[in-house]
Amino acid sequence: MRYLFFSILILSSYFSFAQSTRIIILDKADKKPINGISIFTETGSLIGGTNKKGEFIFDKSLFGELEMKKIILYNVEYQSVEVPLVTLTGVIYLEKNKVIQLNPVEVTAKRINDYYFLSAYIRSWKLVNNKLVRYGDAITDYKISFEDVKQPFRTQKNKYVKAFRNFKIDSIKTKSKIVSVSFKDGFFNDDVPNGDRISSSWSWYNIKNLKDSLYDVYDEEKNVGYAVLDKENLPIEINVTNNFEGEEAIKIALRWKISGKSKNIEKWTTTNGTRHPTYLFSNKKILEKTNVKGKSNEVETVTEIFFDTKINYNGIKPLKSKSNVDIDKSFYNAQYWTEEIKKHPLPGAILKQLNHVNELKNVY
């Protein structure tokens, strides 16, 4: 069964120039186009990403009420940049992030068990009507079995959450009461798949070679993104976007309809013969109907999971941990986020809004 993530694009701008405006994002060092740069509004809402040519097309017809004044260019490998729309140029150069050297982690590379451990830094945020209402981050160890990896969405059940923080505004003033049409909005979705969404035997995606190691990804006949494959023809990067609009909208109870867009990014590598993810990104937007006719609320969630590049074959369960993140509490005894944010800078739009949300009680 497919995992369907829904969203709605409702954007706005001060654009007063062409009906469609194209920008090209290039690497400052080699001047090559950068595929997969995520583009956020100033409130932290994702509006799209660059294609294989490094292009992103702004369509003026997509912009409405938000009066957006700037955009944020974001990618895990590059320095985040905020660009005011009044100074937006056709070509923008980005610099790669500098590698932060931290104390090495002691690991044993010999497999003696039927499982291994991966450690990850996770963060998630939620917007309601383009306002930050929740934020959280965590340090988690995953106990991962070597057995069947053919079903990527049979996620790992053994999670040892060693520390987490959660923030929430005191009250969420939405347009009207939400009548939920989804079982989970995606906030703090920290499940890790057994395998990538292309290589697995059940996958509905097809790929077509474009050039060298770059492939187009198709869902049936529709091009939904791209993938980069290694010499073994295994994906090392996957970037896909799914749309559900108009007649394709999913019918919910009482003949309700929602339409939207979801975006997922996966990065994979192989360490000592063990294939595992290094980065996961998910963006989910849903338009939720309310009990007021004609009214709805826009709910958007983003979750990022940054994995330690080293794996531990002889790990043990931490002395103190939780099996899951409690999104209504915090749980930590050290400022773990200080070094993590140095390694993985938080998008400026979210960082600024954190001043307006409150940290929940630390129950460590």
ABEGO torsion letter per residue (X at the ends): XBBBBBBBBBBBBABABBABBBBBBBBAAAGBBBBGBBBBBAAGBBAEBBBAAGBBBBBAAABBAAGBABBBBBBAABBBBBBBAAABBABBBBBBBBBBBBBBBBBBABBABABBBBBBBBBBBBBBGGBBABBBBBBBBBBBBABBAABAABBBABBBBABBBBBBBABBBBABBBBBABABAGBGBABBBABBAAABAABABBBBBABEABBBBBBEABBAEBBBBBAAGBBABBBBBBBBBEAABBBBBGGBBBBEBBBBBBBBBBBGGBBBBABBBBBBBBBBBBABBGBBBBBBBBBBBBBBABBBAABBBBABBBABBBAABBBBABBAAAAAAAABBBBAAAAAAAAABBBBBBAX
